[in-house]
Amino acid sequence: MVLNGSPPGDNLADRQDADGDEERSTPGKGLPVAWSTSQLAELAGTTLKTVRHYHRVGLLDEPERAANGYKRYGVKHLVRLLRIRRLVDLGVPLADIPSVETADERVEQILRALDTELAASIERQQRIRRELAAILDNRALIDLPADFKALADDLPEAQRSLLLAYSSILTPSAMSALQEQLSAPRSDVAAQFEALPADAPEDLRRQLAQRLAPEVRKQQKNHPFLRDLEASSRRGGAITQSVVVQALVEFYNEAQLDILQRVHALLSEDDAAGT
């Protein structure tokens, strides 16, 4: 039988491993009575780098060395290393391991904090799984919040992009109201606006603006946050304005932006007239 690559009856007492540490054998039997760092790491299911790190931070005592300077790890080091690995696997930070092992007054606080972190992590992973399931069911949701599943297929690309941009600034309640507003059937004039080419003629722009203004007024009445996005924003006023303006300029063409400006002017005139 060959043990660790040594033939039966091998009388070498010391063999150096790749780490430069000692591996002592019982003469004539080939059975190790002390392990090298690499052997200890393998037994504990970890790495040389990890063992050396535990030495540096004072969690694992340095072993005795033989006369030739090689390290000699024994079972007490293995047990100690396994205990450290157990606590690390539970999520205990290395700095807190001494407190947990000595069961001082901080141990319950440490363990409860770990439990709270794990609960939050599990909740996050479950939410991600729900969102992944929704995306697998409807690929259009890959760039939209999961709550917008019903809208994913129907929204034009520009509105999808605007919605994603607005999610960075609007509060959850405002996003919910926006979802409700977008869930309403799209009118003919809204569909015509979304499909409008950049070179649409002047008369068509004027007509669409006049037809669109009452619809926008109704939306603002039903969803007041649309009149003032800054009031429904999680960000500062300047950031909110920059996101809204840049998103509109980026995702709508020249003709559509012109119509939006015309609609705003018509609504402002109505407000000034008190109608």
N, C-alpha and C positions, 0 to 999 in steps of 0.2 A: 504494500500500500504506500502511495506517495502522499506526503503531507506538506502543503505549502511549497511544492516543487523540490523537496529534499528527499533523497532516497532513504530507506530504512538504514539505521545505523550511522547516519551522518553525525559526526562529532564536532561540527562547527558550533561554537558557543555564541558567536555574535555574527549577525548578517545585517548589512545596511540596506534600508529600503530606498525608494526614489526620493523620499523626503529628507534623507540624511539622518534618520532616527534609528534607534536600536531595536532589534528584534532578537531577544535571547531565547535560546532553546535548551531543553534538558538534554544533556549529552546522551547520545545513543538512542534517543527516542524521537527527537525532532518536534517535541511539543513546546510551544512558546510559554515561557513563564512571565514574560513582559511584552507589551505590544508597542509598536511604533505609532507615531501620530496618524499615519495613513490607516493603519489597522484599527486603531481606536475609532477614527472617524467612520470607517466602514461598518464597524460593529454597531455604532450608534445611529447609523443612517444619515450621516451628515458629511461635511467636507473638511478638508485640511484647513481651508481659509476660515471656516466657522470655528473650529477648535482653537486656532491661533487667536482669533478675535476674542473668544471667551477668556483666554489667558490674559490678553491685554487689558480687558475691562475688569479683571479680578474675579470673575465668576468661577473659573476653573483653575485650581492650583497647578503650578508647574510640577511635573513629576521629578523624582530623583533621577540623577544621571549616573551612568556607569563610569568606570574609571576612564574609559575612552571618550567620554563626553556625550554619548548617545542617550536620548531620553528613554525612560523605562516606565511605561504606563501599566497600571494594574487594574484590578476589578473595581477598586474604589473610584478610580477616575471614570470608568465606564458607567457606573451607577450614577455618579454625579452628573455626567454629561447627559445621560438619559433623563434625569430629573429636569435638567435645564431645558432639554428639547421638549419635554412634556409641557412645561409652563409656557414656552414660546409658542407651541402649537395651540395652546388655549388663548393666545393673544396677549399674554402678559409682557409688557415692555421689559427689556433687559434691566433697566434701572430699577424696576419694581420687584424683580425676582427676590432679592434679599428680604424685603419686607414680607412678601408672601410666604417665603420659607420659614421665617421666624414667627409668623402669625402675629405681627404687631398690630397696633390699633388701626393701621391703614389698610389691612388686608381686605376687610369687607368693602370699604370704599373702592378699592382697586377692582375687585371682582364685580361689584355692581356696575361700575363704569364700563367694564368690558361687556357685561350683559346688555347694557343700554346701547352700546355701539353695535353689537351684533344684531340686536333687534332692529335698529335703524338700517343696517346693511341688508338684512333679510327683506325688510319692507321695500327698500330701493330695488333689490334684485327681482322681487315679485312684480313691482311696477314695470320694470324693464321687460320682463317676460310677457306681461299683458300687452305692452306696446309692440313687442316683436310679433306676438300672435296676431295683433290687428294689422300689422304691416304685411305679414304673410298672407293674410286674408284679403288685403287691399294694398297693393304696392304703392298706390298714389299717396298713401299716408306716410311715406318714408321721410318726408320733409315737413310734415304737419303734426301738431299736437294730436294725441290719440282721441281727444274729445271731439275732434272735427271729422270723425270717420264718415258721417253722413254727407259731408260736403266735399270730400276729397275728389270724387269723380266729376262733380258738376262745376267746380270753380275754374274759371279761366286762369291761365298761367300767371297773368299779371296780378290777379287777386290772391293767388296762392303765395306768390313772392311777397306781396304786401303784408299778408297775414303773418308770414314767418318773421318779417322784419318788425312788425308791430308787437309780436310776442316778446321782444326784447325790452319793450318799454311799458306796455300796458299792464295794469293790475289783473289778477285772475278774474275779478268780477267784470271788468271791462272786456276781457277776452270772451267771457261767457255771453255778455250782451252782444258782442260782435258776432259770435257764432249764431245767436238767435236772429240777428239782423240778416246775416248771410243765408240763413236757412229758408227765408221767405222765397217764394217763386220769383225767378228773375223776369222782369218785365221786358216787353219788346224793345223799349227804348234803351234799357240797360244792356241788352244783348247787342243792340246796334252800336252802342257806345264802345263796348268791348271789342267789337270787330272793326272799328273805324280805322281806315288807313291813314298814314301820316299826311298824305297829300289831299285829304278830304276838302272839298270846296267850301268857300265862305258861307254860302247860303245853307248848306247842310249842317255846318257847325252851329250856325245861329239857331236853326230849327231844333237841333238836338238839345242845345242848351236850354231853350225855352220849354221843351218837353221834359227835360230831366230835372229842372229846378223844383217843380212841385213834388216830385218823387223824393228828392233829397230833403226837402222841407219836412215831408212826412216821416222819413227815416230819423231825422233829428228830433222830431217830436216824440217818436216812440222810443228813441235811444238818445237821451240828452247828452251822453258822453261824447257823441260824435261832433257836437258843436265845439267842444273844448277838450282835445285829447290830452293837453297838459295836465288838466285836473284829474285825469284818470291814469296818469303815468306814474311808474315807480322810479322814474329818473328825474333829473333836473330839467327845467324848462328849455335850456339851450340844447341839451342832448336830445330831448324829445323832438324839438323842432327840426334839428338836423336829420334825425332818422326819418321823420315824416316827409320833409322836403326832398331829401336825396332818394327816398324810395319812390316817391311819385315821379320824379324826373327820370329815374332809372327804368321804371317798369311801364310807364305810359309814353306814347309817342307825342309828337308836337301837336297834332290835331286834338288829341284827347286832353292834353294839358290846357290847350286854349279853351276847350269847352268847360273844363273844371273852373277856370278863371272866370268865364262868362257866368257860370252858375253861381259862383260866389258873389259876383257883382249884382246879379239879379236878386239874390237873397238879401244882400245888404241894402238894396234899394227898397225892398219890401219892408225890412225892419225899420228903415228911416221913415217910411210912410206910415208905419204903424199898422200894416196889413198882415 
